[in-house]
């Protein structure tokens, strides 16, 4: 689309920006639907890093 030899066949910069904004909104909606992205874990805080550190110390 943007690589057309004839300039009249190429989209204008504002059209390109609009296309990218629409695509960006769609991708953002997909990300926000992912529970890992929005942190929706029913209020439960999971901190596995301290468990890993204590396991390493226990084995030393």
Steps between C-alpha positions, in 0.01 A plus 500: 500500500763757604754362251304589188711668230228749415452751780125532439464129588679547834305607808560845642691533825180579690341183358802297612481652848128419518565138395771464763280650771218258421740206500653621824158526669416145390828362635457693826150357543642150454770568759255646749283189467794287614488441879880524520488852359229646719613332819155360566591219737210549743707722728748223573859616511742242373864557584696202378832685498548470879429127482764454232758695701433296814527174302840605366622593848377168642701305245828684564 
